[in-house]
Amino acid sequence: MRDFQLTEKVLSYQSASDPNKTDPRYLIAGSQNVLIDRQLKVHSRQGYSRLGAANTALTPVRKGATWNSSTGLELPIRMYDDELGVYLGTVDTLAINAWTKITDGLSATEIPRFAVWWDATENLDLLLSVMGGDDIYEWNGGVAVVDSIEATTVTKKGTSTFAQNRFYAARDMTFVCVRTGTEYTYTGGAGTTTLTGIADTDGLVAGDVLIQKIVTTADQPAADRTNDTILVFENQLVLGSFDDNEVYISKNDDFADFTYSSPRLAGEGGILTLDGPSGGFGALSDGILVFAGHSSIFKVKYQEIAISTTLAETLTVKKEKSGIDQSAQSPDCIVPIGNALAYLSHEPALRLVEQISDLEGPQLKTLSNPIKPDFDAETWTNAQGLWHKNSLYISAPSTSHLYILEFIEDADGNLRRFWQPPQILPVRSLAVIDGELHGHSNSVPETYKLFDGYSDINSSDEKLPINAIAAFAYNDYEKPALLKDFDEYFCEGYISPSTKDLFLTLKYDYGGFTQKIEKTIDGTDEDILEEFVSGISLGQVPLGQEPLGGSSSIPSDSRKFKVIFEIPKESFSRIQAIFSTNEVDRYWAILNHGANVVLSRRRNIMNKK
């Protein structure tokens, strides 16, 4: 009997190392659409399902975000073409469950960017946005459904008041009927279920959805200025531009007032001058990081000083040490992670700064080195990032690639980071909706719940195959100069009965130079199947931990399998194992695999000179 030498875990994906000299427990370039879970096994990824109706218009969702408002209302926002929309679930007892237009006639090319500001008068947080012009847009999230109409009043469904549905009680008291686009102004009643003082309610009918009108504040902070980047820090609006080197900061009680005294008082506005156009902002610890141009990073510092009997505040900006091309590529690639910021640089690289003092040194932490060839070859135009459930996601919409970096911390505080293989997904902007990761389409006005189901879909709800490939590094069994052989190859894992064609490809020597053979694992073959996975699920998932695409995503009818393939002996120096499927409704996971390898009796004379 000869023992099997097994690969018993999968540590990470990497493409930077030579595949001939990489630990065989790593996945290498060529892998895609598979995930490494926290039990260190690799499995085919799940698919995606659409949130809302299909739409085949060839206009991508340029930006999406989820606004978790101060009243506990979650409002997913997205913009495509010239239209800004919100996904509405149940409103005033009416189940809408659809993307609903907030407004249109906006820029059809610029990327909108959002920040949340607190209005102390209305006691509401407001969603502010800029879109590459000199306007600031404001929406308060007010939505209601009409129950009845009188000549000058509108009564809503449900028992909550209009104010509880986030309608204004004092400022900009205008709503829009979604069905007709008609605007109506009211003068009172926000504290009740009936708005009053409406000059003419013609056109409204019971069941109409009403949305508080978006308010546009023009020519701020200056006429004809392009506002491209936005941040709210300590309730002060911070605006930057791709076209100049100035950053404007508003007062903390009026986002449209950028004035300040001399000496400047706390809470007043300000203006900062950089050495390049703004590339985006990040709030970190007690200050603001400002990225500028291709290479610069600045720290904004507030400091209180006493001038005579007046307590003033200075507002300064200091350039920090950074290298060439180490600034952020865009505001959409700056991702807050607790008390840290990750961002995509112009190099390109994924970099991390954990606190402002880290920038005193000449180097920032680089997270993308294990997959540097992927980053160097990628097209990062319109890339966007997001942090969700201990994973950092970065989209590359031009190529439909999604990159995932996972962070795992054990009970002793030891942190491990690892890259997933690239995922082929048609997404651009990312958002968390109802606690789940969603991607807004890079080609059509659609939004998808990611890692849902076992197939991708198109706009006609037809299932699309997922080309899942787990390509392991070459294994030379620590004797690269000697020939080896085997006559049996063992595989163990999980498989669904719909997966009748899980292919195992063995490449003997680099690129299959000596030979390439293919075997098939059939999820309906009772000779290799054991217990249903659902029966052992508790042992699969550590208590209190749900990994990305982990055991919770295993189909309930999946079963454990073990198979030993008998293979004619062929001598080799190194061998690569690749597992793959490319059909709909496929699920598989690999626990262990390997051959009963021994040194060959043949001498390696082919390479002798």
MIMAR-949307 format. One record per residue (C-alpha): residue in three letters; x, y, z. Coordinates in Angstrom, 2 decimals. Layout:
N
type; x; y; z
Ala; X; Y; Z $
...
//
This chain:
609
type; x; y; z
Met; 0.00; 0.00; 0.00 $
Arg; 1.25; 3.47; -0.91 $
Asp; 0.09; 6.47; 1.06 $
Phe; -1.52; 9.50; -0.60 $
Gln; 0.20; 12.87; -0.31 $
Leu; -2.76; 15.21; 0.01 $
Thr; -3.35; 18.92; -0.30 $
Glu; -5.63; 19.31; 2.71 $
Lys; -6.35; 23.03; 2.79 $
Val; -6.44; 26.09; 0.55 $
Leu; -4.66; 29.11; 1.98 $
Ser; -5.18; 31.90; -0.54 $
Tyr; -5.10; 33.00; -4.15 $
Gln; -1.94; 34.61; -5.48 $
Ser; -0.56; 35.42; -8.89 $
Ala; 2.73; 37.15; -8.01 $
Ser; 4.80; 34.04; -7.31 $
Asp; 6.08; 31.65; -9.96 $
Pro; 3.42; 28.89; -10.19 $
Asn; 6.20; 26.29; -10.25 $
Lys; 7.53; 27.48; -6.88 $
Thr; 4.28; 28.35; -5.11 $
Asp; 3.01; 26.31; -2.19 $
Pro; 0.53; 23.80; -3.70 $
Arg; -2.01; 24.89; -1.08 $
Tyr; -2.45; 28.14; -3.03 $
Leu; -4.67; 28.84; -6.01 $
Ile; -2.91; 30.60; -8.89 $
Ala; -3.68; 32.62; -12.03 $
Gly; -6.38; 30.97; -14.10 $
Ser; -8.60; 30.51; -11.06 $
Gln; -11.90; 32.36; -11.14 $
Asn; -15.43; 32.25; -9.75 $
Val; -14.46; 30.10; -6.78 $
Leu; -14.21; 31.09; -3.14 $
Ile; -11.96; 30.01; -0.28 $
Asp; -14.03; 29.78; 2.88 $
Arg; -12.89; 30.04; 6.45 $
Gln; -12.69; 26.27; 6.82 $
Leu; -9.90; 26.51; 4.19 $
Lys; -11.70; 24.67; 1.45 $
Val; -12.41; 25.98; -2.04 $
His; -15.85; 25.86; -3.64 $
Ser; -17.73; 27.18; -6.65 $
Arg; -19.22; 30.59; -6.04 $
Gln; -22.93; 31.25; -5.93 $
Gly; -24.65; 33.31; -8.60 $
Tyr; -26.73; 36.45; -8.40 $
Ser; -30.39; 37.43; -8.52 $
Arg; -31.92; 40.70; -9.61 $
Leu; -33.39; 43.23; -7.17 $
Gly; -36.28; 44.90; -8.97 $
Ala; -37.43; 44.76; -12.56 $
Ala; -35.29; 43.94; -15.58 $
Asn; -34.13; 46.80; -17.77 $
Thr; -32.21; 46.32; -20.99 $
Ala; -31.36; 49.99; -21.59 $
Leu; -27.62; 50.27; -22.26 $
Thr; -26.90; 52.68; -19.42 $
Pro; -24.91; 51.40; -16.44 $
Val; -25.63; 52.29; -12.84 $
Arg; -22.88; 54.87; -12.35 $
Lys; -23.23; 55.00; -8.58 $
Gly; -25.20; 53.28; -5.88 $
Ala; -25.28; 53.67; -2.12 $
Thr; -27.39; 52.61; 0.83 $
Trp; -28.48; 55.39; 3.17 $
Asn; -29.18; 54.08; 6.66 $
Ser; -31.08; 57.10; 7.89 $
Ser; -31.42; 58.53; 11.39 $
Thr; -35.03; 57.31; 11.58 $
Gly; -34.00; 53.69; 11.01 $
Leu; -35.16; 53.67; 7.40 $
Glu; -32.82; 51.97; 4.91 $
Leu; -32.89; 53.70; 1.54 $
Pro; -30.90; 52.09; -1.31 $
Ile; -30.05; 54.76; -3.89 $
Arg; -28.80; 54.38; -7.44 $
Met; -28.27; 56.61; -10.47 $
Tyr; -28.26; 55.71; -14.15 $
Asp; -28.56; 57.96; -17.21 $
Asp; -30.09; 61.20; -15.84 $
Glu; -32.28; 59.52; -13.20 $
Leu; -31.80; 59.11; -9.45 $
Gly; -33.89; 56.32; -7.92 $
Val; -34.58; 54.64; -4.60 $
Tyr; -35.62; 51.08; -3.87 $
Leu; -38.83; 51.08; -1.84 $
Gly; -40.09; 48.07; 0.08 $
Thr; -43.31; 48.46; 2.05 $
Val; -44.42; 52.08; 2.54 $
Asp; -47.53; 52.93; 4.57 $
Thr; -48.71; 49.28; 4.38 $
Leu; -48.35; 49.25; 0.57 $
Ala; -45.82; 46.72; -0.74 $
Ile; -43.99; 48.57; -3.51 $
Asn; -40.81; 46.46; -3.80 $
Ala; -39.46; 48.35; -6.80 $
Trp; -36.93; 50.95; -7.86 $
Thr; -38.74; 54.27; -7.81 $
Lys; -37.70; 57.54; -9.46 $
Ile; -36.75; 60.36; -7.10 $
Thr; -35.93; 62.80; -9.88 $
Asp; -34.50; 63.00; -13.39 $
Gly; -32.96; 65.64; -15.62 $
Leu; -29.62; 65.34; -13.83 $
Ser; -26.23; 64.87; -15.45 $
Ala; -26.19; 61.78; -17.66 $
Thr; -22.40; 61.38; -17.51 $
Glu; -21.05; 62.51; -14.13 $
Ile; -20.68; 60.15; -11.18 $
Pro; -22.78; 61.33; -8.21 $
Arg; -21.23; 61.16; -4.77 $
Phe; -23.10; 61.27; -1.47 $
Ala; -22.65; 62.33; 2.14 $
Val; -25.06; 62.61; 5.09 $
Trp; -25.54; 65.93; 6.93 $
Trp; -27.64; 66.64; 10.04 $
Asp; -30.32; 69.35; 10.03 $
Ala; -30.87; 70.39; 13.65 $
Thr; -34.02; 72.36; 12.77 $
Glu; -35.88; 69.47; 11.16 $
Asn; -34.13; 66.92; 13.38 $
Leu; -33.35; 64.86; 10.30 $
Asp; -30.28; 63.68; 8.50 $
Leu; -30.19; 64.78; 4.87 $
Leu; -28.56; 63.06; 1.92 $
Leu; -26.35; 65.56; 0.10 $
Ser; -24.83; 64.88; -3.30 $
Val; -22.64; 66.54; -5.91 $
Met; -22.47; 65.66; -9.59 $
Gly; -19.59; 67.51; -11.18 $
Gly; -21.25; 70.93; -11.27 $
Asp; -21.79; 73.95; -9.03 $
Asp; -24.99; 72.55; -7.49 $
Ile; -25.50; 70.77; -4.18 $
Tyr; -28.47; 68.40; -4.14 $
Glu; -30.42; 67.64; -0.97 $
Trp; -32.96; 64.88; -0.31 $
Asn; -34.55; 64.07; 3.02 $
Gly; -35.88; 60.59; 2.20 $
Gly; -39.56; 61.52; 2.56 $
Val; -41.90; 58.94; 0.98 $
Ala; -45.63; 58.36; 1.57 $
Val; -48.65; 56.74; -0.09 $
Val; -51.89; 58.62; -0.72 $
Asp; -55.03; 57.36; 1.01 $
Ser; -57.49; 60.14; 0.16 $
Ile; -57.57; 63.61; -1.42 $
Glu; -59.61; 66.74; -0.78 $
Ala; -59.46; 70.09; -2.59 $
Thr; -56.51; 71.40; -0.54 $
Thr; -55.41; 68.40; 1.53 $
Val; -53.82; 65.00; 1.08 $
Thr; -54.16; 62.21; 3.64 $
Lys; -51.65; 59.37; 3.72 $
Lys; -52.13; 55.68; 4.37 $
Gly; -51.05; 54.17; 7.68 $
Thr; -50.89; 55.67; 11.14 $
Ser; -47.48; 57.38; 11.00 $
Thr; -47.43; 61.12; 10.40 $
Phe; -45.87; 62.74; 7.36 $
Ala; -43.05; 63.97; 9.61 $
Gln; -42.45; 60.42; 10.81 $
Asn; -42.19; 59.51; 7.11 $
Arg; -39.43; 62.15; 6.93 $
Phe; -41.42; 64.94; 5.22 $
Tyr; -40.28; 68.49; 5.99 $
Ala; -42.18; 70.51; 8.56 $
Ala; -40.49; 73.85; 7.81 $
Arg; -38.08; 73.92; 4.88 $
Asp; -38.78; 73.24; 1.19 $
Met; -42.29; 71.88; 1.69 $
Thr; -42.84; 70.42; -1.78 $
Phe; -43.56; 66.83; -2.81 $
Val; -43.73; 65.10; -6.17 $
Cys; -46.22; 62.52; -7.39 $
Val; -44.10; 59.68; -8.79 $
Arg; -46.77; 58.58; -11.28 $
Thr; -47.24; 61.98; -12.96 $
Gly; -44.13; 63.94; -11.98 $
Thr; -46.33; 66.84; -10.81 $
Glu; -45.09; 68.98; -7.92 $
Tyr; -47.32; 70.10; -5.04 $
Thr; -46.50; 72.60; -2.28 $
Tyr; -48.07; 72.33; 1.18 $
Thr; -48.06; 74.77; 4.08 $
Gly; -48.75; 72.56; 7.10 $
Gly; -49.88; 69.25; 8.52 $
Ala; -46.52; 67.48; 8.59 $
Gly; -47.10; 66.50; 12.21 $
Thr; -50.32; 64.69; 11.23 $
Thr; -51.42; 62.23; 8.57 $
Thr; -52.86; 65.06; 6.44 $
Leu; -50.89; 67.74; 4.58 $
Thr; -52.75; 71.02; 4.27 $
Gly; -52.60; 74.25; 2.32 $
Ile; -52.16; 72.65; -1.10 $
Ala; -53.32; 75.06; -3.79 $
Asp; -54.54; 72.37; -6.20 $
Thr; -54.62; 68.60; -5.67 $
Asp; -55.83; 67.78; -9.18 $
Gly; -54.12; 64.75; -10.65 $
Leu; -53.63; 62.88; -7.38 $
Val; -55.42; 59.57; -6.77 $
Ala; -55.47; 57.08; -3.92 $
Gly; -52.42; 54.82; -4.01 $
Asp; -50.09; 57.41; -5.52 $
Val; -46.55; 57.38; -4.17 $
Leu; -45.35; 60.79; -3.00 $
Ile; -41.68; 61.70; -2.67 $
Gln; -40.29; 64.83; -1.07 $
Lys; -38.80; 66.93; -3.83 $
Ile; -35.02; 67.10; -4.18 $
Val; -33.77; 70.59; -3.37 $
Thr; -31.02; 72.14; -5.47 $
Thr; -28.70; 74.75; -3.97 $
Ala; -26.98; 76.44; -6.90 $
Asp; -23.63; 78.24; -7.24 $
Gln; -22.05; 76.74; -4.11 $
Pro; -19.40; 77.18; -2.98 $
Ala; -18.85; 79.29; -6.12 $
Ala; -20.54; 79.74; -9.47 $
Asp; -19.23; 77.60; -12.34 $
Arg; -17.16; 75.43; -9.98 $
Thr; -17.20; 71.66; -10.44 $
Asn; -17.90; 69.82; -7.19 $
Asp; -16.64; 66.26; -7.60 $
Thr; -15.67; 64.98; -4.14 $
Ile; -17.67; 65.22; -0.93 $
Leu; -17.36; 64.41; 2.77 $
Val; -19.19; 65.42; 5.91 $
Phe; -16.87; 65.68; 8.92 $
Glu; -18.21; 66.90; 12.28 $
Asn; -21.27; 68.13; 10.34 $
Gln; -19.20; 70.34; 8.07 $
Leu; -19.54; 69.72; 4.34 $
Val; -16.18; 69.29; 2.59 $
Leu; -16.09; 69.77; -1.20 $
Gly; -13.26; 69.18; -3.64 $
Ser; -12.90; 69.46; -7.40 $
Phe; -11.14; 67.58; -10.18 $
Asp; -10.52; 70.95; -11.87 $
Asp; -8.81; 73.04; -9.19 $
Asn; -6.64; 72.68; -6.10 $
Glu; -9.04; 74.15; -3.55 $
Val; -11.11; 72.40; -0.89 $
Tyr; -14.07; 74.25; 0.62 $
Ile; -15.44; 73.52; 4.09 $
Ser; -18.89; 74.72; 5.20 $
Lys; -20.23; 75.84; 8.55 $
Asn; -21.50; 73.05; 10.76 $
Asp; -25.03; 74.48; 10.90 $
Asp; -25.44; 75.39; 7.20 $
Phe; -23.96; 73.22; 4.48 $
Ala; -24.34; 76.04; 1.93 $
Asp; -22.42; 78.67; 3.95 $
Phe; -18.64; 78.55; 3.49 $
Thr; -17.79; 81.87; 5.16 $
Tyr; -15.50; 82.33; 8.13 $
Ser; -14.28; 85.13; 10.40 $
Ser; -10.80; 86.41; 11.08 $
Pro; -9.79; 84.94; 13.46 $
Arg; -11.75; 81.88; 12.45 $
Leu; -14.21; 80.51; 15.03 $
Ala; -14.97; 76.87; 15.71 $
Gly; -17.69; 75.50; 13.45 $
Glu; -17.15; 78.11; 10.75 $
Gly; -16.22; 77.40; 7.14 $
Gly; -12.80; 77.38; 5.58 $
Ile; -10.78; 76.91; 2.43 $
Leu; -7.70; 74.77; 1.88 $
Thr; -5.19; 74.84; -0.97 $
Leu; -3.54; 71.63; -2.19 $
Asp; -0.85; 70.99; -4.79 $
Gly; -3.22; 69.16; -7.13 $
Pro; -6.93; 68.51; -7.78 $
Ser; -8.78; 66.62; -5.08 $
Gly; -8.83; 62.85; -5.47 $
Gly; -11.14; 62.22; -2.55 $
Phe; -11.41; 62.40; 1.23 $
Gly; -11.37; 60.06; 4.18 $
Ala; -12.22; 60.65; 7.82 $
Leu; -9.58; 59.03; 9.98 $
Ser; -9.29; 59.31; 13.76 $
Asp; -9.76; 63.01; 14.62 $
Gly; -8.90; 64.44; 11.23 $
Ile; -9.40; 64.34; 7.49 $
Leu; -7.13; 62.84; 4.86 $
Val; -7.21; 64.59; 1.51 $
Phe; -5.83; 62.85; -1.57 $
Ala; -4.59; 65.17; -4.31 $
Gly; -3.25; 64.70; -7.80 $
His; -1.45; 61.42; -8.47 $
Ser; 0.99; 61.46; -5.57 $
Ser; -0.03; 63.74; -2.70 $
Ile; -1.75; 63.05; 0.62 $
Phe; -2.64; 65.85; 3.03 $
Lys; -3.76; 65.87; 6.64 $
Val; -6.31; 68.46; 7.74 $
Lys; -5.94; 69.53; 11.34 $
Tyr; -8.22; 71.56; 13.60 $
Gln; -6.64; 73.25; 16.61 $
Glu; -8.22; 75.57; 19.19 $
Ile; -6.29; 78.70; 20.17 $
Ala; -7.08; 81.63; 22.44 $
Ile; -6.85; 85.10; 20.91 $
Ser; -7.35; 87.65; 23.65 $
Thr; -10.68; 86.61; 25.17 $
Thr; -11.88; 84.81; 22.04 $
Leu; -11.55; 81.05; 21.60 $
Ala; -10.64; 80.66; 17.95 $
Glu; -9.82; 77.63; 15.84 $
Thr; -7.15; 77.22; 13.21 $
Leu; -7.69; 75.03; 10.19 $
Thr; -4.48; 73.86; 8.55 $
Val; -3.50; 71.35; 5.89 $
Lys; -0.15; 69.56; 5.97 $
Lys; 1.34; 67.50; 3.18 $
Glu; 2.41; 64.06; 4.36 $
Lys; 5.15; 61.80; 3.06 $
Ser; 4.09; 59.69; 0.12 $
Gly; 5.66; 58.32; -3.05 $
Ile; 4.96; 58.80; -6.72 $
Asp; 1.46; 57.66; -7.74 $
Gln; 0.52; 56.86; -4.13 $
Ser; -2.56; 59.09; -4.06 $
Ala; -6.05; 57.66; -4.54 $
Gln; -7.30; 56.94; -8.05 $
Ser; -10.80; 58.25; -7.29 $
Pro; -13.11; 59.06; -4.36 $
Asp; -14.99; 55.82; -5.05 $
Cys; -11.90; 53.75; -4.28 $
Ile; -11.41; 55.12; -0.75 $
Val; -12.95; 52.67; 1.71 $
Pro; -13.27; 53.23; 5.47 $
Ile; -12.52; 50.14; 7.56 $
Gly; -13.12; 51.00; 11.19 $
Asn; -10.27; 53.30; 12.21 $
Ala; -8.44; 52.70; 8.93 $
Leu; -8.69; 53.60; 5.26 $
Ala; -8.01; 51.33; 2.32 $
Tyr; -7.67; 52.89; -1.12 $
Leu; -6.67; 52.09; -4.68 $
Ser; -3.63; 54.11; -5.69 $
His; -2.48; 55.22; -9.14 $
Glu; 0.44; 52.73; -9.06 $
Pro; -1.93; 50.72; -9.05 $
Ala; -1.93; 49.14; -5.61 $
Leu; -4.32; 48.56; -2.76 $
Arg; -2.92; 50.47; 0.19 $
Leu; -3.91; 50.73; 3.84 $
Val; -3.36; 53.46; 6.42 $
Glu; -4.57; 52.63; 9.91 $
Gln; -4.17; 56.00; 11.58 $
Ile; -2.91; 59.41; 10.59 $
Ser; 0.45; 58.96; 12.36 $
Asp; 1.23; 56.10; 9.95 $
Leu; 1.73; 58.70; 7.26 $
Glu; 4.78; 60.15; 9.02 $
Gly; 6.86; 57.35; 7.52 $
Pro; 7.87; 57.10; 3.86 $
Gln; 5.84; 53.94; 3.14 $
Leu; 2.20; 52.94; 3.37 $
Lys; 1.04; 49.37; 3.83 $
Thr; 0.50; 47.55; 0.54 $
Leu; -2.15; 44.84; 0.49 $
Ser; -2.16; 43.92; -3.20 $
Asn; 1.38; 42.53; -3.61 $
Pro; 0.25; 38.85; -3.64 $
Ile; -1.80; 39.57; -6.78 $
Lys; 0.30; 42.38; -8.25 $
Pro; 0.19; 40.96; -11.82 $
Asp; -3.62; 41.07; -11.69 $
Phe; -3.58; 44.67; -10.46 $
Asp; -1.01; 45.75; -13.06 $
Ala; -2.96; 44.18; -15.92 $
Glu; -6.37; 45.40; -14.75 $
Thr; -8.33; 48.33; -16.20 $
Trp; -9.43; 50.31; -13.16 $
Thr; -11.63; 52.91; -14.89 $
Asn; -14.70; 53.64; -12.70 $
Ala; -13.53; 51.18; -10.05 $
Gln; -15.41; 51.30; -6.76 $
Gly; -14.80; 49.76; -3.34 $
Leu; -16.80; 48.60; -0.33 $
Trp; -16.21; 46.97; 3.07 $
His; -18.71; 44.31; 4.15 $
Lys; -18.56; 41.50; 6.72 $
Asn; -14.79; 41.53; 7.14 $
Ser; -14.14; 41.59; 3.41 $
Leu; -12.92; 44.39; 1.15 $
Tyr; -14.41; 44.40; -2.33 $
Ile; -13.06; 46.31; -5.34 $
Ser; -14.84; 46.26; -8.68 $
Ala; -13.19; 46.66; -12.07 $
Pro; -16.29; 47.30; -14.20 $
Ser; -14.46; 47.57; -17.54 $
Thr; -13.58; 43.86; -17.32 $
Ser; -16.44; 42.69; -15.06 $
His; -13.94; 41.63; -12.39 $
Leu; -14.59; 41.75; -8.66 $
Tyr; -11.61; 41.43; -6.30 $
Ile; -12.09; 40.32; -2.69 $
Leu; -9.63; 40.62; 0.20 $
Glu; -10.74; 38.82; 3.36 $
Phe; -9.70; 39.77; 6.89 $
Ile; -9.82; 37.09; 9.60 $
Glu; -8.93; 37.73; 13.23 $
Asp; -8.66; 34.86; 15.69 $
Ala; -9.52; 34.88; 19.40 $
Asp; -5.98; 36.05; 20.25 $
Gly; -6.19; 39.06; 17.96 $
Asn; -3.95; 37.62; 15.24 $
Leu; -4.98; 38.95; 11.85 $
Arg; -4.80; 36.97; 8.63 $
Arg; -5.59; 38.46; 5.22 $
Phe; -6.04; 36.49; 2.03 $
Trp; -7.17; 37.17; -1.52 $
Gln; -9.98; 35.33; -3.23 $
Pro; -9.61; 34.44; -6.91 $
Pro; -11.14; 37.05; -9.25 $
Gln; -14.90; 36.84; -9.63 $
Ile; -16.46; 37.47; -13.05 $
Leu; -19.49; 39.60; -12.21 $
Pro; -21.16; 42.41; -14.24 $
Val; -21.05; 45.01; -11.47 $
Arg; -19.74; 48.54; -11.05 $
Ser; -20.96; 50.11; -7.83 $
Leu; -21.39; 48.01; -4.68 $
Ala; -23.86; 48.40; -1.82 $
Val; -25.18; 46.56; 1.22 $
Ile; -28.97; 46.24; 1.04 $
Asp; -30.92; 44.53; 3.81 $
Gly; -27.65; 43.22; 5.18 $
Glu; -26.61; 41.50; 1.94 $
Leu; -23.99; 42.44; -0.64 $
His; -25.42; 43.84; -3.87 $
Gly; -23.82; 45.01; -7.09 $
His; -25.20; 47.64; -9.44 $
Ser; -24.74; 46.66; -13.07 $
Asn; -21.86; 47.92; -15.21 $
Ser; -23.97; 47.83; -18.39 $
Val; -27.72; 48.12; -17.74 $
Pro; -29.97; 49.77; -15.09 $
Glu; -30.17; 46.68; -12.88 $
Thr; -29.10; 45.74; -9.37 $
Tyr; -28.12; 42.23; -8.27 $
Lys; -27.98; 40.42; -4.97 $
Leu; -24.59; 38.75; -5.11 $
Phe; -23.76; 35.19; -4.01 $
Asp; -27.40; 34.13; -4.28 $
Gly; -28.63; 30.99; -6.06 $
Tyr; -26.38; 28.73; -8.10 $
Ser; -26.47; 30.45; -11.49 $
Asp; -26.10; 33.93; -12.87 $
Ile; -29.06; 35.38; -14.82 $
Asn; -29.72; 37.71; -17.73 $
Ser; -32.44; 40.35; -18.16 $
Ser; -34.87; 37.65; -19.34 $
Asp; -34.30; 35.63; -16.15 $
Glu; -32.56; 32.92; -18.12 $
Lys; -29.91; 31.09; -16.14 $
Leu; -26.32; 31.65; -17.18 $
Pro; -23.47; 29.21; -16.47 $
Ile; -20.74; 30.12; -14.01 $
Asn; -17.28; 29.22; -15.30 $
Ala; -15.77; 28.15; -11.97 $
Ile; -12.08; 27.20; -11.99 $
Ala; -9.88; 26.25; -9.04 $
Ala; -6.34; 26.05; -10.42 $
Phe; -3.88; 24.86; -7.78 $
Ala; -0.18; 25.66; -7.92 $
Tyr; 2.15; 23.02; -9.35 $
Asn; 3.31; 20.38; -6.89 $
Asp; 6.84; 18.99; -7.24 $
Tyr; 6.64; 17.16; -3.89 $
Glu; 9.80; 19.02; -2.80 $
Lys; 11.94; 17.14; -5.32 $
Pro; 11.84; 19.26; -8.50 $
Ala; 14.86; 17.58; -10.16 $
Leu; 13.55; 14.02; -9.75 $
Leu; 10.85; 12.16; -11.65 $
Lys; 7.78; 10.94; -9.80 $
Asp; 4.80; 8.80; -10.76 $
Phe; 1.51; 7.49; -9.34 $
Asp; -1.36; 5.29; -10.39 $
Glu; -4.18; 6.62; -8.17 $
Tyr; -5.51; 10.13; -7.50 $
Phe; -7.80; 10.80; -4.52 $
Cys; -10.44; 13.55; -4.28 $
Glu; -12.77; 14.36; -1.38 $
Gly; -15.35; 17.10; -1.09 $
Tyr; -19.00; 18.06; -1.43 $
Ile; -21.16; 18.04; -4.53 $
Ser; -24.79; 18.72; -5.49 $
Pro; -26.73; 16.14; -7.56 $
Ser; -27.11; 18.70; -10.36 $
Thr; -23.32; 18.70; -10.74 $
Lys; -22.70; 15.78; -13.05 $
Asp; -19.60; 17.21; -14.65 $
Leu; -17.04; 18.40; -12.11 $
Phe; -13.85; 18.07; -14.11 $
Leu; -10.48; 17.23; -12.60 $
Thr; -7.69; 18.16; -15.01 $
Leu; -4.16; 16.96; -14.24 $
Lys; -1.32; 18.71; -16.06 $
Tyr; 1.89; 16.72; -15.99 $
Asp; 4.77; 19.23; -15.98 $
Tyr; 4.42; 22.90; -16.78 $
Gly; 1.43; 23.65; -19.01 $
Gly; 0.78; 19.93; -19.43 $
Phe; 4.03; 19.50; -21.37 $
Thr; 4.25; 15.75; -20.70 $
Gln; 0.53; 15.02; -20.82 $
Lys; -2.85; 16.29; -19.73 $
Ile; -5.65; 14.03; -18.56 $
Glu; -9.21; 14.77; -17.48 $
Lys; -11.49; 12.91; -15.08 $
Thr; -15.15; 13.59; -14.22 $
Ile; -16.77; 13.59; -10.77 $
Asp; -20.51; 12.90; -10.98 $
Gly; -22.82; 14.18; -8.23 $
Thr; -25.29; 11.37; -8.93 $
Asp; -22.80; 8.51; -8.69 $
Glu; -23.93; 6.58; -5.59 $
Asp; -20.65; 4.67; -5.53 $
Ile; -18.76; 7.77; -4.39 $
Leu; -21.46; 9.58; -2.34 $
Glu; -21.81; 9.55; 1.44 $
Glu; -23.88; 11.56; 3.92 $
Phe; -25.95; 14.64; 3.03 $
Val; -24.10; 17.82; 3.95 $
Ser; -27.14; 19.24; 5.77 $
Gly; -26.84; 16.44; 8.29 $
Ile; -23.37; 17.54; 9.39 $
Ser; -23.78; 21.30; 9.08 $
Leu; -23.06; 22.09; 12.74 $
Gly; -19.61; 20.61; 12.40 $
Gln; -18.96; 22.65; 9.30 $
Val; -19.50; 26.12; 10.73 $
Pro; -17.65; 27.45; 13.79 $
Leu; -20.15; 28.84; 16.27 $
Gly; -20.78; 32.56; 15.81 $
Gln; -18.98; 32.66; 12.46 $
Glu; -20.54; 32.72; 9.01 $
Pro; -17.90; 32.84; 6.28 $
Leu; -18.31; 34.41; 2.87 $
Gly; -19.89; 31.77; 0.67 $
Gly; -19.32; 29.24; 3.43 $
Ser; -21.36; 26.32; 4.70 $
Ser; -24.53; 28.38; 4.91 $
Ser; -24.47; 28.51; 1.09 $
Ile; -24.18; 24.74; 0.54 $
Pro; -27.30; 23.35; -1.22 $
Ser; -29.32; 21.23; 1.18 $
Asp; -29.20; 18.22; -1.14 $
Ser; -25.40; 18.26; -1.48 $
Arg; -23.50; 15.18; -0.35 $
Lys; -20.04; 14.25; 0.74 $
Phe; -18.03; 12.39; -1.89 $
Lys; -14.81; 10.38; -2.02 $
Val; -13.33; 9.05; -5.20 $
Ile; -10.05; 7.39; -6.22 $
Phe; -9.23; 7.57; -9.90 $
Glu; -7.01; 4.85; -11.33 $
Ile; -4.55; 6.39; -13.77 $
Pro; -1.80; 4.73; -15.84 $
Lys; 1.64; 5.69; -14.61 $
Glu; 3.44; 8.51; -16.33 $
Ser; 6.61; 10.06; -14.94 $
Phe; 6.69; 13.79; -14.26 $
Ser; 8.66; 16.46; -12.42 $
Arg; 5.68; 18.48; -11.18 $
Ile; 1.92; 18.25; -11.57 $
Gln; -1.00; 20.68; -11.42 $
Ala; -4.59; 19.89; -10.42 $
Ile; -7.46; 22.00; -11.76 $
Phe; -11.12; 21.57; -10.76 $
Ser; -13.75; 23.23; -12.95 $
Thr; -17.39; 23.42; -14.06 $
Asn; -19.08; 25.70; -16.60 $
Glu; -22.82; 24.99; -16.44 $
Val; -25.87; 26.26; -14.56 $
Asp; -26.87; 25.12; -11.07 $
Arg; -23.51; 23.65; -10.14 $
Tyr; -22.10; 23.40; -6.62 $
Trp; -18.94; 21.67; -5.49 $
Ala; -16.27; 22.02; -2.83 $
Ile; -12.87; 20.39; -2.50 $
Leu; -11.63; 19.24; 0.92 $
Asn; -8.61; 17.11; -0.02 $
His; -6.93; 15.92; -3.17 $
Gly; -3.66; 14.23; -4.06 $
Ala; -1.91; 11.20; -5.52 $
Asn; -0.12; 8.15; -4.14 $
Val; 3.14; 9.60; -5.39 $
Val; 6.47; 7.77; -5.29 $
Leu; 9.81; 8.41; -6.91 $
Ser; 9.87; 7.02; -10.41 $
Arg; 12.19; 4.17; -11.35 $
Arg; 13.00; 6.12; -14.48 $
Arg; 15.94; 8.48; -14.53 $
Asn; 15.49; 12.00; -15.82 $
Ile; 17.70; 11.72; -18.90 $
Met; 15.67; 14.00; -21.17 $
Asn; 17.17; 17.13; -19.63 $
Lys; 20.75; 15.94; -19.52 $
Lys; 23.36; 17.56; -21.76 $
//
